[in-house]
Amino acid sequence: MPILALAIVALIVVVVLWSQRKPGWSGSRCRWRREGFRHGTASTRWLCMACRAEAYSWDGKPPKDCKRDLRPTDL
């Protein structure tokens, strides 16, 4: 019985560590909505309905990662 309890605790630790290592595995909180093509380019504009982040892609697929923590930088 103590071996079973130890195995369950070890499994929980592995799952927690794995989910922190691979953020996409736990599920992205972003819900990307396609806003269409940018004028004059071939990229697709995406807008997150959860955090209002804006992103662009060249392949027409929504971003895999959240962009809300990205900030504009000075040139």
Phi and psi in degrees as GROMACS dihedral restraints (atoms count N, CA, C in turn):
[ dihedral_restraints ]
;  ai    aj    ak    al  type     phi  dphi    fc
    3     4     5     6     1   -64.1    20    10
    4     5     6     7     1   -29.7    20    10
    6     7     8     9     1   -68.2    20    10
    7     8     9    10     1   -39.1    20    10
    9    10    11    12     1   -64.0    20    10
   10    11    12    13     1   -43.7    20    10
   12    13    14    15     1   -63.5    20    10
   13    14    15    16     1   -40.8    20    10
   15    16    17    18     1   -64.6    20    10
   16    17    18    19     1   -39.5    20    10
   18    19    20    21     1   -65.5    20    10
   19    20    21    22     1   -39.0    20    10
   21    22    23    24     1   -66.5    20    10
   22    23    24    25     1   -43.5    20    10
   24    25    26    27     1   -62.7    20    10
   25    26    27    28     1   -43.1    20    10
   27    28    29    30     1   -62.6    20    10
   28    29    30    31     1   -39.7    20    10
   30    31    32    33     1   -64.2    20    10
   31    32    33    34     1   -41.9    20    10
   33    34    35    36     1   -63.5    20    10
   34    35    36    37     1   -42.4    20    10
   36    37    38    39     1   -62.2    20    10
   37    38    39    40     1   -42.9    20    10
   39    40    41    42     1   -63.7    20    10
   40    41    42    43     1   -42.7    20    10
   42    43    44    45     1   -63.9    20    10
   43    44    45    46     1   -43.0    20    10
   45    46    47    48     1   -64.3    20    10
   46    47    48    49     1   -46.2    20    10
   48    49    50    51     1   -64.3    20    10
   49    50    51    52     1   -40.3    20    10
   51    52    53    54     1   -64.9    20    10
   52    53    54    55     1   -40.3    20    10
   54    55    56    57     1   -69.1    20    10
   55    56    57    58     1   -30.0    20    10
   57    58    59    60     1   -75.7    20    10
   58    59    60    61     1   -29.4    20    10
   60    61    62    63     1   -74.3    20    10
   61    62    63    64     1   -38.0    20    10
   63    64    65    66     1  -117.0    20    10
   64    65    66    67     1    89.8    20    10
   66    67    68    69     1   -59.6    20    10
   67    68    69    70     1   -33.8    20    10
   69    70    71    72     1   -66.1    20    10
   70    71    72    73     1   -24.4    20    10
   72    73    74    75     1   -66.8    20    10
   73    74    75    76     1   -36.4    20    10
   75    76    77    78     1   -79.6    20    10
   76    77    78    79     1    -7.2    20    10
   78    79    80    81     1   102.0    20    10
   79    80    81    82     1   131.5    20    10
   81    82    83    84     1   -82.3    20    10
   82    83    84    85     1   140.0    20    10
   84    85    86    87     1   -83.6    20    10
   85    86    87    88     1   -12.1    20    10
   87    88    89    90     1   -77.0    20    10
   88    89    90    91     1   141.1    20    10
   90    91    92    93     1  -120.8    20    10
   91    92    93    94     1    98.5    20    10
   93    94    95    96     1   -80.7    20    10
   94    95    96    97     1   134.3    20    10
   96    97    98    99     1  -119.6    20    10
   97    98    99   100     1   132.0    20    10
   99   100   101   102     1   -72.9    20    10
  100   101   102   103     1   126.3    20    10
  102   103   104   105     1  -103.0    20    10
  103   104   105   106     1    -4.0    20    10
  105   106   107   108     1   105.3    20    10
  106   107   108   109     1  -172.4    20    10
  108   109   110   111     1   -86.8    20    10
  109   110   111   112     1   145.2    20    10
  111   112   113   114     1   -74.5    20    10
  112   113   114   115     1   142.2    20    10
  114   115   116   117     1   -63.7    20    10
  115   116   117   118     1   124.0    20    10
  117   118   119   120     1    86.2    20    10
  118   119   120   121     1     0.3    20    10
  120   121   122   123     1  -132.5    20    10
  121   122   123   124     1   170.8    20    10
  123   124   125   126     1   -99.4    20    10
  124   125   126   127     1     7.3    20    10
  126   127   128   129     1   -85.0    20    10
  127   128   129   130     1   156.7    20    10
  129   130   131   132     1  -105.9    20    10
  130   131   132   133     1   133.9    20    10
  132   133   134   135     1   -91.4    20    10
  133   134   135   136     1   135.0    20    10
  135   136   137   138     1  -123.6    20    10
  136   137   138   139     1   141.9    20    10
  138   139   140   141     1  -127.4    20    10
  139   140   141   142     1   128.6    20    10
  141   142   143   144     1   -81.6    20    10
  142   143   144   145     1   128.9    20    10
  144   145   146   147     1   -79.8    20    10
  145   146   147   148     1   -16.8    20    10
  147   148   149   150     1   -87.7    20    10
  148   149   150   151     1   -46.7    20    10
  150   151   152   153     1  -118.3    20    10
  151   152   153   154     1     1.5    20    10
  153   154   155   156     1    65.2    20    10
  154   155   156   157     1    22.1    20    10
  156   157   158   159     1   -74.3    20    10
  157   158   159   160     1   152.2    20    10
  159   160   161   162     1  -116.7    20    10
  160   161   162   163     1   138.0    20    10
  162   163   164   165     1  -145.6    20    10
  163   164   165   166     1   163.2    20    10
  165   166   167   168     1  -131.1    20    10
  166   167   168   169     1   148.8    20    10
  168   169   170   171     1  -139.7    20    10
  169   170   171   172     1   151.6    20    10
  171   172   173   174     1   -93.0    20    10
  172   173   174   175     1   -21.6    20    10
  174   175   176   177     1   -97.0    20    10
  175   176   177   178     1     0.4    20    10
  177   178   179   180     1    82.1    20    10
  178   179   180   181     1     2.2    20    10
  180   181   182   183     1   -98.7    20    10
  181   182   183   184     1   147.5    20    10
  183   184   185   186     1   -68.6    20    10
  184   185   186   187     1   156.1    20    10
  186   187   188   189     1   -62.4    20    10
  187   188   189   190     1   152.4    20    10
  189   190   191   192     1   -91.1    20    10
  190   191   192   193     1   -26.1    20    10
  192   193   194   195     1  -112.2    20    10
  193   194   195   196     1   152.8    20    10
  195   196   197   198     1   -72.3    20    10
  196   197   198   199     1   141.2    20    10
  198   199   200   201     1  -107.8    20    10
  199   200   201   202     1     7.5    20    10
  201   202   203   204     1   -65.9    20    10
  202   203   204   205     1   -25.4    20    10
  204   205   206   207     1   -87.8    20    10
  205   206   207   208     1    -4.3    20    10
  207   208   209   210     1   -80.0    20    10
  208   209   210   211     1   132.8    20    10
  210   211   212   213     1  -118.6    20    10
  211   212   213   214     1   147.5    20    10
  213   214   215   216     1   -64.5    20    10
  214   215   216   217     1   146.6    20    10
  216   217   218   219     1  -116.2    20    10
  217   218   219   220     1   155.2    20    10
  219   220   221   222     1   -77.2    20    10
  220   221   222   223     1   145.2    20    10
